[in-house]
Amino acid sequence: MKFILKMILSAVAVLVLAEILPGVGVDSYVSALIVAFVLAILNAVVKPILVILTLPVTVVTLGLFLLVINAAIILLADYFISGFSVSGWLWALIFSVLLSVFQSILYSILKKDKK
């Protein structure tokens, strides 16, 4: 149940960001749910592999290269999902940072409600 709620909250965050950012587009609510699900899968499977492969660069840049990895994950999701579009690297970077912030806020509200 917690996973489904997190997917719904992530989909809401994707919809809000698609409305705010001109370089990001989502066609429908179903597309937003699919984006949330695909991003969860990519973050669980692909991201750890990329982090390990780029560890030296990440250490040299003091962790800032992780932002590039997050943007690459967003662009990969854009490639796989037809109802989701991102205009370029900069918009993917901005979207990934803001999505992380929104998800943190929404998940913290979810944890407060449980107590």
Secondary structure, 3 states (H helix, E strand, C coil): CHHHHHHHHHHHHHHHHHHHCCCEEECCHHHHHHHHHHHHHHHHHHHHHHHHHCHHHHHHCCCCHHHHHHHHHHHHHHHHCCCEEECCHHHHHHHHHHHHHHHHHHHHHHHHHHC
